[in-house]
Each structure stands twice: as C-alpha cells, then as structure tokens.
Amino acid sequence: IVSRLEKLQKDKKDISKQLLSMAEVKNLQSLKQRLLKDRKSLRSKVMDAQSQVKGLISGKGYIVFMGDAIALFYQIIDGLREKGQLPSGIKKEFVEQLLKQNRCICGTELVAHNEPFQEVEKWMNRAGIAQVEEAAIRLETQVRGIDSYSQEFWQKIDQFQTDINNYRQEVSSIENEVDKIDEQLRKYPDKNVQLIQKELDNIEEHIRQLTLNQGEINLQIENFNEQIKELEKTIKKQKIKAEKYQLTIRRIKATQESINCLDEVKIRLENQFRLALEKRLQEIFSSISFTPYEPHLNQNYELTLIENTSGIAYGVAASTGENQILSLSLIGAIIDMVKEWSKQNSFVSPEPSKFPIIMDSPFGSLDQIYRRQVAKFIPQLANQLVVLVTKTQWRMEVEMEMDSYINRQYVLVYRSPKDDCQEDYINLYGKDYPLVKRSDNQFEYTEIIEVEMA
C-alpha cells in the first residue's frame, strides 16, 4: 500500500504539473495548489491542537475532579487552626529559652509552678508540632496552586477547542473552493482539460481508498505486535519455568506412584479386615446357632449363609430367627474388631467399647433355645447395654441369663385414653408393675417406672 500510494502521489503531482503547464487553466491550477497547501497547513494545526488537548487531559485532567477534596482540605486546616493545633511559627527552642530565662517576651517574670509559667509552658506541646505546621503550609501552597490551575486548565481547553473549530471551518471553506475549481475543470470547454481532471479525480479517489485500507491494516499490525509481545513474554516465562516444570512432572509421577501404593495397601487392608471380620462373625454365629451353616461376607459386605456339610458349598435361605442371629453376630464381630483396634491405637479417647449399645426387641421371632443363646451373648457386646423387651420376650430363660448383668431396670407404662382399656401387669422381684393402664387425663402417654431390684 505504501509503495502504491507513493506511485499515485507521484502521478498526481505529474498531472498537477501538466495542468499548470496549460495556459488556459494555469491560474485555476495555481489557485488550487495554494488552497491545498493552506489546507495541509490547517490540518497540521488541527492535529497539533488535538495533541495539546490530549496532553492537557492526560497530564492535568485529574485537577477538575479535586474540588471536593480541596474544599475538605481547607476545612480540616481551618479546624486545626481554630483549635490551636497549628501554631503560627512558634519554635520549641524559643519557648525553652523563655522558661530558662524566667521571663516572658512581655516582660512578666516566670516563676516555676505559677500561672504565667504554666501558660508559657503549654506552648511547649504546641510548638512540638512545628514540623507538622510547616508541612501543612507547604501542602496548602500546593493546593492553592492546583485550585487556581483549574480555571487556567478550562481556559486552555476552551481556547484549543475554539482554535480547532476555527481551523476546521477554514478547512471546510478551502475544500469548498477546491471543489468549485475541480468542478470548473471537469466542465472546462477543452476536452483535454476534462480528461486530465477526470484522471486526477480517479487518482485522488484511489488514494483515499488506499489510505483507509492503510489505517485498517496498521491497526491490525499494532494488534499483532501486541500479541507478539505477549507471546514473547509467555515464551520467556515458560523458559524460566522449564526446570520447575520438569520438577513438577517428577513430583507428579512420584505422587501418582505413592497413590498407587496407598491404593494397593488400602485394598489389602480392606481384604484383611473383611476376612478377619468374617472369621470372627463365623465364630460368634457358631457359638449361638446349632445349624451347620457358615456366614460369609462378600466384597460389598453382604451377608449370606453357606451349607458345606457335603463338601459342596451352596447358599441357603436364612429363616427370620437366623437373620436376627446373623445381625447380632455381625454387630458383635464389628465391636470386637473395634475393641482390638482401639487397644492398638490407645490415643483414641474415649474408647469405642465404652459407648452404649441399645437393642430393641432382640429376642423377637426366636425360639426357646435361640433366646437362651442370644441372652448369653448380648451382655458381652459392650460395657453398657440397653435392652428394650416386651413382657412375652422377658421369659424365664432370658431373665435367668441376663439378671446378673442388670444394673437398672425400668417398666414403660402405656397410658391409654380408651374407656374399655384392658389393663396388664408384670411381676418383677415379687412385685406387680403395670404395663397398660387407663389414662387419668384422657391423653395418651408413656410413664417410666424404676423397678425395685432385690
């Protein structure tokens, strides 16, 4: 584009010379050349004025936004002076000299601890901020300069704007004159003049289009240059970080190897725990159940019963009672494993075995033998055990096996609001305790009564 523009400008200059050499249009062409020269000069002045405006705004434009801050500054300074916190030029050394001479500048004798002495002495503290006052005075002078420059700033901006408008009006007037001359040349009686002017018009239009394209491409070049700079910065950063990057890769690799090792250890520990839990589960189940079945735990800790008396293992369906024994056996096995683990990790406090276990109807759906076996087993589960049972579940075999372990015993009395409520009782240690009674206040509720143990 630059090369093409240079060629077009040269052609334009040659054609303009050709018009100047033609006697019949020499005056018009000379006038046009002067006008174009003036237009160029005016456009240069417009650009200079715009540059001055930009410089003023970028360098001093902040001043126009400081009005409130300047007013607040004056308000603070005036307030400090009214309070006597900004004395007028009294030096600390001067006050010390007065006190040492025991005489004020007014001639009054200064005796220690009398009122004149104390009044002069007060100026010691006030004079101590003389440096602050000096700084405030310097700042006040600067602020006044900024405040006065604000008006000057707007005056300069207004003047430049006025000059720019005047230059543009002159340019517009010149362009109108140039257009009129071009129009005269286009309609000139001599055909050669018309052809030359037409060729000149085409060249100028071409120059205008190329100039616009040049502006767009220059903007793209600037953008590309900025992108190149950013990429060069990125490349430089990447080169600097190359060693750190390689170190990071090695750390990631080592970390991944550690993760894999830990995962393998975790899998092995899980299998070891599951197999140990399964073994303890089988021991507990075998001690309670009289069947030859063995409980097994799969990878998802799902319980199944296996029969293997014939040498071929196959699953069997568990009865309701067996399911209940299985659940109790699993709870007991887990508690034993936790107890063993807590012994190996004595920093855990309190020990898990000291937390209570609460069971609701653990003897339901069990026959007499299983009830006795379960009653023997569950007191061994934990140091604290709370068992909730019904009257029918608290039979001889359960009471006999668990009585020696009981520390507290309570009866839950259901208070029924029904008029035809059938009351029920239970005999404990030779004394009757109500289980179901009619409510005294027409409300349904449960009452807790402690049993008097022999």
RAGI-V65824 format. One record per backbone hydrogen bond with DSSP energy under -1.0 kcal/mol. CO is the residue of the C=O (numbers start at 1). NH is the residue of the N-H. Records with the same first field share a line. If there is no record, write none. Layout:
# RAGI-V65824
CO: NH + NH
This chain:
# RAGI-V65824
1: 5
2: 6
3: 7
4: 8
5: 9
6: 10
7: 11
8: 12
9: 13
10: 14
11: 15
12: 16
13: 17
14: 18
15: 19
16: 20
17: 21
19: 22
22: 25
25: 29
26: 30
27: 31
28: 32
29: 33
30: 34
31: 35
32: 36
33: 37
34: 38
35: 39
36: 40
37: 41
38: 42
39: 43
40: 44
41: 45
42: 46
43: 47
44: 48
45: 49
46: 50
47: 51
48: 52
49: 53
50: 54
51: 55
52: 56
53: 57
54: 58
55: 59
56: 60
57: 61
60: 63
61: 64
62: 65
63: 66
66: 70
67: 71
68: 72
69: 73
70: 74
71: 75
72: 76
73: 77
74: 78
75: 79
76: 80
77: 81
78: 82
79: 83
80: 85
81: 84
87: 89
91: 95
92: 96
93: 97
94: 98
95: 99
96: 100
97: 101
98: 103
102: 110
104: 107
108: 104
111: 114
114: 118
115: 119
116: 120
117: 121
118: 122
120: 123
121: 124
122: 126
123: 127
126: 129
127: 130
129: 133
130: 134
131: 135
132: 136
133: 137
134: 138
135: 139
136: 140
137: 141
138: 142
139: 143
140: 144
141: 145
142: 146
143: 147
144: 148
145: 149
146: 150
148: 152
149: 153
150: 154
151: 155
152: 156
153: 157
154: 158
155: 159
156: 160
157: 161
158: 162
159: 163
160: 164
161: 165
162: 166
163: 167
164: 168
165: 169
166: 170
167: 171
168: 172
169: 173
170: 174
171: 175
172: 176
173: 177
174: 178
175: 179
176: 180
177: 181
178: 182
179: 183
180: 184
181: 185
182: 186
183: 187
190: 194
191: 195
192: 196
193: 197
194: 198
195: 199
196: 200
197: 201
198: 202
199: 203
200: 204
201: 205
202: 206
203: 207
204: 208
205: 209
206: 210
207: 211
208: 212
209: 213
210: 214
211: 215
212: 216
213: 217
214: 218
215: 219
216: 220
217: 221
218: 222
219: 223
220: 224
221: 225
222: 226
223: 227
224: 228
225: 229
226: 230
227: 231
228: 232
229: 233
230: 234
231: 235
232: 236
233: 237
234: 238
235: 239
236: 240
237: 241
241: 245
242: 246
243: 247
244: 248
245: 249
246: 250
247: 251
248: 252
249: 253
250: 254
251: 255
252: 256
253: 257
254: 258
255: 259
256: 260
257: 261
258: 262
259: 263
260: 264
261: 265
262: 266
263: 267
264: 268
265: 269
266: 270
267: 271
268: 272
269: 273
270: 274
271: 275
272: 276
273: 277
274: 278
275: 279
276: 280
277: 281
278: 282
279: 283
280: 284
281: 285
282: 286
283: 287
284: 288
285: 289
294: 306
296: 304
298: 301
302: 298
304: 296
305: 316
306: 294
307: 314
308: 311
314: 307
319: 323
320: 324
321: 325
322: 326
323: 327
324: 328
325: 329
326: 330
327: 331
328: 332
329: 333
330: 334
331: 335
332: 336
333: 337
334: 338
335: 339
336: 340
337: 341
338: 342
339: 343
340: 344
341: 345
345: 348
351: 354
352: 355
353: 383
357: 386
359: 388
361: 364
363: 366
367: 371
368: 372
369: 373
370: 374
371: 375
372: 376
373: 377
374: 378
377: 380
378: 381
384: 357
386: 359
388: 361
390: 394
393: 395
395: 399
396: 400
397: 401
398: 402
399: 403
402: 405
403: 406
409: 451
411: 449
413: 447
414: 437
415: 445
416: 439
418: 421
424: 435 + 436
426: 433
428: 431
431: 428
433: 426
435: 414
436: 424
437: 416
445: 415
447: 413
449: 411
451: 453
